[in-house]
């Protein structure tokens, strides 16, 4: 068990900088998730921590010890790979015990530890099988077993759930979290799935283009995203954005959403320009409450998940975000700037084409600088 | 599995029988020639079964020629060549497959081009080199010369095989505490067993069937002759005893079959299934 520190770590492949100024401190026992779209450098950061990739600058510490120049075997870490990387020519028992054998532990002790780990993961009946005779979920547990049996100072996990089907993924997700809580081992977990990040992490690192965008708890990221990218990436469906003018009324900043005036929770002196980018989460949109100031919109599509409904309607004319704003959602990558979403839990039936009243509650609207995209 | 129609089975087995027949006919002819009395060898129409098989041709051969010695020399050379070329080939192929070397691709192609040089072109410079090293007449000369032909191809065969093994497998081994060499030996090579078996077989067969190098480097020292060199001397200036030559060739082919049968179970792929998802 140990804390982990990245001090201004860099990684470049020739002229290409894969990781820039990576500074991060993970406390002992944290479950830290690196999340971001593919190619953002999250796996590279993990591999540098594992010692599988060399750093181009900066230092990495595990438990206060500088491990920057140590090989992977000397860092006292265990890793779970996306494709599990089980040794196909060994039995499950040998797979789990391999790391202990490499550390010259005696046979009886290895066997005892392997049995214990297998019992914890319900693999006891499969110990003498080979990986190819196991199902995907079982292989995944063997990979976990290989990691926990070593009792390392940190677990590194590289998208360990992405090869499982949806149902098993949700189940294994909570099992990993429970296991980590029980063992109390500092864990770094890489995923491109923001839902996994939000549900598992005690600390999330959002990355993009090799640069850390924001570090915080799931709540921090959801409630106060640092910039437009984090706002769009975290949450499902992602945040709605629109452009709007900035005006001051009675000492308070306001903008317009269609014909509606929206009061903002931001001090007017922070808003230097004449316009800004605004964001509101689909779950914060209030639909049908005519007592709140709002605008009528025509629904273009209704997606019903039973009681929960996702309502699509066009962004008010002239307020859509045009061009490349660098926003990419994780599950709605082809986000359509012309459409906004509202998520409602409601037994009322909505029909395509119907006109409903939507309101943007004060305090739920996020404001971003139109040029730097930083949250204000 | 879908049940094959009668016509489908007929076509399949018919093709298999014809192809096997074509491949096995020369071997059948060797057996026939070895066992036929000399007077029947050139008879027309040919006899497809010897009326009076001459089984003593084998014992006569063993009595008249140091066949065992030739066999032993050939085995030594083939095994040494196999070990030498595989050791070099494995390390070279692994490096080419795993490390992004500067100019690695060019290097790989260069290795392959060296395979394109015919042995006849290399034999004279090799002879000059071995002579200055005092290796002419030693089995090592043939081992080294054959390896120059086998290593390039073995490297490419193995590189192709290593490329199919996910790098995560060695990374897992490294994290588990292996040194890079231990990861290669304990994890990569066992998984690559089918590729290693195929490459070993290739090296063994090429070495076993070599005539040019053995003939050039070993002619003067009779105690170092290989099977092919020895059998070639059975061809006389005026009389050639085809029965003996065919009997010798048959016996020379047996070890190859043995090696194949031994390696066959490793040749079957599919061992790496289960490494991943």
Boltz contact constraints between the chains, C-beta under 6 A:
constraints:
  - contact:
      token1: [A, 52]
      token2: [B, 171]
      max_distance: 6.0
  - contact:
      token1: [A, 72]
      token2: [B, 174]
      max_distance: 6.0
  - contact:
      token1: [A, 72]
      token2: [B, 175]
      max_distance: 6.0
  - contact:
      token1: [A, 73]
      token2: [B, 174]
      max_distance: 6.0
  - contact:
      token1: [A, 73]
      token2: [B, 177]
      max_distance: 6.0
  - contact:
      token1: [A, 79]
      token2: [B, 175]
      max_distance: 6.0
  - contact:
      token1: [A, 81]
      token2: [B, 168]
      max_distance: 6.0
  - contact:
      token1: [A, 83]
      token2: [B, 168]
      max_distance: 6.0
  - contact:
      token1: [A, 83]
      token2: [B, 276]
      max_distance: 6.0
  - contact:
      token1: [A, 83]
      token2: [B, 277]
      max_distance: 6.0
  - contact:
      token1: [A, 85]
      token2: [B, 168]
      max_distance: 6.0
  - contact:
      token1: [A, 85]
      token2: [B, 169]
      max_distance: 6.0
  - contact:
      token1: [A, 85]
      token2: [B, 172]
      max_distance: 6.0
  - contact:
      token1: [A, 86]
      token2: [B, 275]
      max_distance: 6.0
  - contact:
      token1: [A, 87]
      token2: [B, 187]
      max_distance: 6.0
  - contact:
      token1: [A, 88]
      token2: [B, 191]
      max_distance: 6.0
  - contact:
      token1: [A, 88]
      token2: [B, 272]
      max_distance: 6.0
  - contact:
      token1: [A, 88]
      token2: [B, 274]
      max_distance: 6.0
  - contact:
      token1: [A, 88]
      token2: [B, 275]
      max_distance: 6.0
  - contact:
      token1: [A, 89]
      token2: [B, 190]
      max_distance: 6.0
  - contact:
      token1: [A, 89]
      token2: [B, 191]
      max_distance: 6.0
  - contact:
      token1: [A, 98]
      token2: [B, 176]
      max_distance: 6.0
  - contact:
      token1: [A, 99]
      token2: [B, 176]
      max_distance: 6.0
  - contact:
      token1: [A, 99]
      token2: [B, 177]
      max_distance: 6.0
  - contact:
      token1: [A, 102]
      token2: [B, 176]
      max_distance: 6.0
  - contact:
      token1: [A, 102]
      token2: [B, 177]
      max_distance: 6.0
  - contact:
      token1: [A, 102]
      token2: [B, 178]
      max_distance: 6.0
  - contact:
      token1: [A, 103]
      token2: [B, 177]
      max_distance: 6.0
  - contact:
      token1: [A, 131]
      token2: [B, 274]
      max_distance: 6.0
  - contact:
      token1: [A, 132]
      token2: [B, 273]
      max_distance: 6.0
  - contact:
      token1: [A, 132]
      token2: [B, 274]
      max_distance: 6.0
  - contact:
      token1: [A, 163]
      token2: [B, 277]
      max_distance: 6.0
